[in-house]
Every structure is written in C-alpha cells, then in structure tokens.
Amino acid sequence: MTSPKAAFALAGSLAVGLGTVGIVAQTAGTPGTPGTPGTIDSHVAAAKAAAGQDHPALFGTLCSPTALRPPAPAPPAASGAARGAAPAGPRPAPPRAEWYAEPVRVFDNLYFVGQSEYSVWAVTTSEGIIVIDAIFDYSVEAEVADGLRKLGLDPTKIRYAVISHGHGDHHGGAKFLQEKFGTRIIMGAPDWDLVERGAARTPAPKRDIVATDGQKLTLGDTTLTLYLTPGHTPGTISTLVPVKDGGRTHLAAAWGGTAFNFPRTPENFRVYINSADRFRDIVTKAGADVIIANHTRFDGTPKKVAALARRKPGQAHPYVIGKEAAAKYVTVAGECARAALLSLPAAGN
C-alpha cells in the first residue's frame, strides 16, 4: 500500500465553467440575522474570522479583490458567423508531470486518488467503492484506476461516482468509469444538462442517476448523504461521508462547489448564499468534524498529506479539525458570497 507523501504542487487558477441558476429570495444578511444587510467590509471581516488558521486558502480565494470585483460589462453580441461557429474542441491533455499525484490512504475507509489540484475521494465499503468526483478524462485512468490498484484496491468495484458539479475538472472521467467498470454516475438534474451541452469539450457519460436532496446512498455498511446545494452550478451536490480512524469514527463534509465563476447576478449569489447557509446548518447539526474538498488547496490536502506521512501513533489526525471549524468552512463561503453580492451595482448597497 502506498504511504502518504507530499506529492502535490499547489496549482493555479480554478477551472472555469458556466451555468445560470434559479432565483431564491434572500437578502445578503449576516448569519443568524436573515434579511439584515451588512457591508462588504463587515462580511469580509466575518469570513476572515471564520477562516482563522484552518481555511486560509478558501478565504484568500473567495474574498480576494478579484472575487469581489464588480462584473465586467457584457461583450457585444456575436456576429452571425461567430454565433454559428462550432464549439471548442476536446480539452488537450497537459504533460503528466503537471498534474500527477500519488494516491494516499487518508482514513481507514477514505482514499485520495486525485490530481495535484483536483480531488477524487474513494470511499471503501463492505460491498464496493464510491468515488466522489472523476477529474479529467486524460487523468482518470492514471489517478483513479491505477491509483486504487497501487493502494491494493480493485477499481472494478467502483459502484458509484458522485459528481459534485458539472464542470469538466470534476466530471471529465465519469464516462471512462461508466464504460470501463459499469460505475453508476450520480449528478444533480441541471448538471446532467450542463454536462451534455459541453460534450464537445469534455466526454459526457450516459445519463444515469439524478440526485435528490437528502438522498441516502447506501453501499454495504456505509451510507453517504447527498444534498442539493445550487450556486456554483445549478445542480451542485454537497455530501456527508462517515470516515474511520482506528477505533474512532468521524464525519466528513464535502462542499460541492466553491468559486464564484458563474454569471455574476444578484439572483445567482442569493442562491449560493442560501445553499451555503443551509449546508452550514446541516454540517453543524450532523456534527461533521472533517472537511474534504474537490480542490486540494481548499482543504489543505498538500500539507495534511505531508502531516499524515509524519504522523505517529496517538497523534491527532490532520484532517480532523473539529466540529466548529468544519462549520466555519461553509461560513467562509457564505460570507464571501455576501460581500460579492454587495459589490454588484444591482445589489442596491
């Protein structure tokens, strides 16, 4: 079995995807006081306080000047020739050295089998494996299939793949898993549409399971709970995953979509804020004390994997950050989204 190692390079920008979301009536209030608007500075300060020492990369990304800037003016309408142009071709594969990461056992039943920047989490159960996300089509075989083999696991036992959202850096390998291993693919309904529209750029799996809010995904002795948290995309899924560390049990929370790379309208930010508030409350009520992310820098995977390699018997697990800190991860997302909302000219601030 491959031992943990710091085999990650903090990568650059997040992958960009598009998708409009519906309207949820909610003002950019502070937590606990819905309907009471704050200021950009007050929400940034609240996010910074919630981030503390646990979530600096999340805060640095979502509350950065770039994230909080007003949207650029819309470009002029395309000409008839441009409107009729063919969509972009398949995504080119970068050199392996730029993305490859070694697989790592993180908990007794949870394994990292993703890239240096983009995560895949494999949950082992008594009846097979569930993966969360499927990275790119060019990397899924090397990272997920071969990575599981390196860890002594059988990729033919991947029964389900929960796709956090329909951007190519997270669903690109789903078609490979579906066709190679018969894996059932789970996505939110709007993101199935999003993935199919982008099939010229990234391979799309055949439409399979449509996630429902609060869905219990049980395989053998393990149950994951899926929540629909639209915002980053219309069909984003956030997940609770029970994990084990020796004789101790923990609960991991995975916030399904993070960056503000969607059309920057008040309605879309309100949807994001509504989902963040709701999932924060879910994380708090469930008692989650672990955060896992679909981008390695957001949950600090590079440093935490290095700490796992140095961990001695009896030492704290680096991914176990405590219930309060786990809830604050989603608080950071919501507070930065409030600040971004108030930065929009239409927000009426």
Steps between C-alpha positions, in 0.01 A plus 500: 500500500638841407586709805395866518744748349501867414468449129297807422576831335260779583347570164385823342154616419176310537340348193236730360151380419171666426144438605222725613304417809148572613378773730469455875363797690755585767691813594869513576458490873746389763469150646226483758342826383339424164377806318745737671751626246856566608783665311766354274761562770289345777443182302867475404590545867252228599646266239854571617406430860332174402797394287751548780796267462290217356377636167742765367491385137122503490489853640784616276315377192139598570566832673783609271471832314450300181209303648337817635541719194186621320426305182650620174259639240350233278677466164313611187280240332690264273472528125301243305820318403619487858162384629507213254858397583561149621557457876851467635665165435609240753707621793872436434687286751784682678828321580462239774762672716269800531209312657596157633476431876561177689196329653471518879304323770356782711263312732438129545221519241586820308769538235626792294538397134495840332740736328728764645220759486176305447380241749336162474398334826448123507281361778541128560206296630421135561335480156728710281627854448334839463703782349428868532590672173683364197752774399595522129470239228879517441587429865227273635664171401841590644370658819180311584530155340876456535503692828255260660710207380809656660307515825404133475141572394308377196363773269251256350316534832425870450121477523410870509656834408343805661586801283506813713417725205500501123833665418755303299759489778255295708292296253751451215593145601144385569448355153817290538383362836154430363623317191801324655360387834122539471506778761164669564536877459306737728447870423248770574236531227607843366862386484412201284378761251813710552729202437315398184523854360876493549558155348705644213752621755490221760365144459152462645382177664161356413230653715464286809393578858351840582583605855224607736534726801581307816554180301652211694752310291559170676754245386563211735580632847534866402248776429582836342245780510467729198362855510412721206684830553461706181718804451834411345293312244123442497537134603788509749503213752651525848559179693542361850734199523558286812870420543702286741838544666588192699229460760374856452222611269476843339277674250642675194319782320563576134375840375425425138574827319709791610621776267285785369561411135135522401306792347537770764139600558330575832269203451788258456683625808180474706463138392862433603451674837180306567679171431802594712282594797301183469799270466675675790199417715501140372871465581442644846200280581672185368815570701744478210858550617690440173506707181590347164497715188501441127797736458802400707593850609163574660526223761880522530555152360868557405596591856268248659630213289854596603387502864344156458837369383659629822213401730596278792265269694275697729548831320202699376381438147579806285164491319301498825457871567203489735130573468524876536774536239315273257187717517712814463627374164154545354459825693801640314338413167172663596654817643724557197197447275313767698790739448505419129124556476531841657775590254255469209352826373152342505530404867382843604772538761 
